[in-house]
Amino acid sequence: MLLDSKIAELVAVGASVSANCRRCLRYHIEEARKAGASDTDILGAVNVGTAVRAGAAAQVDEIVASLQHQGTATAAVPAASCSAVTPKPKRDSCC
């Protein structure tokens, strides 16, 4: 199943919010509007992204609480959480 451009951009709006990427968010809001998304549609996607981000943050907060409870930085932290390095995004695009 292929998504139409409006739905794909709304998904990207929500993903941008959950990834905390301002550049992506601005880009995908503009693209969503070009694809016919209303402000209500965009706000709905933002709300979904916010909920996803909150869930992810809660899981990170659990690790932080574990570290604080142990009084040490030796608790297991997933390796991928610290090693992702992304190239600088091109101008006027998403990351």
FENUR-V585648 format. One record per pair of residues at least 4 apart in sequence whose C-alpha atoms are under 6 Angstrom apart, sorted by the first residue. I is the first residue (numbers start at 1). J is the second residue. D is the distance in Angstrom with one decimal. If there is no record, write none. Layout:
i,j,d
I,J,D
I,J,D
This chain:
i,j,d
3,8,5.8
6,32,5.6
6,35,4.8
9,28,5.9
9,32,5.0
10,45,5.7
12,16,5.9
13,25,5.6
13,28,5.4
14,45,4.8
14,46,5.1
14,48,5.9
14,49,4.0
15,49,5.8
16,21,5.3
16,24,5.6
16,25,5.1
17,49,5.0
18,49,4.7
18,50,5.9
18,52,5.9
18,53,4.3
24,28,6.0
24,94,4.4
25,29,6.0
28,32,5.8
32,37,5.3
33,37,4.9
37,41,5.8
65,69,5.9
67,71,6.0
67,72,5.7
67,73,5.7
67,75,5.9
89,95,4.8
